[in-house]
Amino acid sequence: VVYFITSASVKRYAGAQKKLDYSAMLVRESLSGARVIRAFSKQEDTNREFADSTEELYASQKRAMRLSSAMNPLTLAVVNAGIILILHFGSRTVYTGGVTQGEIIALTNYMTQMFVALVMLANLVVTATRAIASSKRILGLLNEEPTLTYGDETDIAGDSIAFEGVAYSYEEGSNSAIEADFEIGRGEFIGVLGTTGSGKTTLVRLLMRGFDPRRGVIRLFGRDMRSYSKEALTGIVSVVPQRAEVFSATVRENVALGRDYSDEDIIAALKTAQAWDFVNDMGGLDSHISAGGKNLSGGQKQRLTIARALLGKPELLLLDDAVSALDYMTERELLSQIRKNFSTVILVTQRTSSLAGADRIMVLKNGRVAGFASHDELCATCEEYRSIYDMEHEEDEAL
């Protein structure tokens, strides 16, 4: 009874946990997207979806609990049936003199005591069943093996970044998201431009070693990227992702992110990122940022994440569409300060106006390098760049 009920309960509790996850996700998304939900008057739809999910969760939990609740009465029935059999067959044995009446009573008492222990065990099994369903989900994540391995090199050995026959696809055997051969000199300010889906973010993820190329080698300042230690790589390369992520903590904690930097270093990074003015108005480094940065604008969150990346002055700074929420003047001043204070910078953007100070501009189309030269050269030789540039300036003139 214990075995079969436990086996069936584990499956039902696993299903209930998935429904609990979904309900929790709806709550989280409703809180984080409250403004959007109100703006589009979707409160009723959101409430209805949450009500439906909780009804499914209730039904799933009810089925699992109904099965688990059968444990005690079934075990009691088994034990009582055993006592009945003892009394039935024992009475015959007493009649023939095989055992005494006292021994039958003692055996019956033992069966009753065993039942109490068995009930406790059954309740423990019910609790363990729910824990097993949860632990399987946790262990599934904890047992994931990392696919990236690191070397032990700590120092750079050259002055360029090179993609040598690099190709990457997100699924084995599918079309490559990017294929590239190029070289970037140390100290260059490189712009990366392209339409949506052209491979810009994939390029950034390869350079920050979010994953390794399926073919080819990336040489980062003279060494195969895979030969650097993890600590060395995070010190050499720093990235500002598309989505500005801040945490419920102080400004100091958000920028330092657990690293050992002085307040002077943090303030210098904030000034370079054009963020010190609004941070100072908030109350300085000890001012608190609410969960998800609710008390900050999009541009303020972007500048905080840029300041976070600037700490430590990495050799390679990757800006993945990281200035999209900034006004023109703030963007120009920010890029000017970065150009002065940092060695090699790669700026990914969808606006040619952001690349006015770039040494060279890489144009991506369908994961391939359609052009890689200065602005003037691209205007003369790259149709893809010229069409983006002309379209942008036509829109500016229309406005």
Secondary structure, DSSP 8 states (H G I E B T S, - for coil): -HHHHHHHHHHHHHHHHHHHHHHHHHHHHHHHTHHHHHHTT-HHHHHHHHHHHHHHHHHHHHHHHHHHHTHHHHHHHHHHHHHHHHHHHHHHHHHHTSS-HHHHHHHHHHHHHHHHHHHHHHHHHHHHHHHHHHHHHHHHHHT---S-----B-S---SEEEEEEEEE-SSTTS--SEEEEEEEETT-EEEEEE-TTSSHHHHHHHHTTSS--SEEEEEETTEEGGGB-HHHHHHHEEEE-SS----SEEHHHHHHTT----HHHHHHHHHHTT-HHHHHHHTSTT-EE-GGGTTS-HHHHHHHHHHHHHTT--SEEEEESTTTTS-HHHHHHHHHHHHHH-SEEEEEES-GGGGTT-SEEEEEETTEEEEEE-HHHHHHH-HHHHHHHHHHHHHHHH-
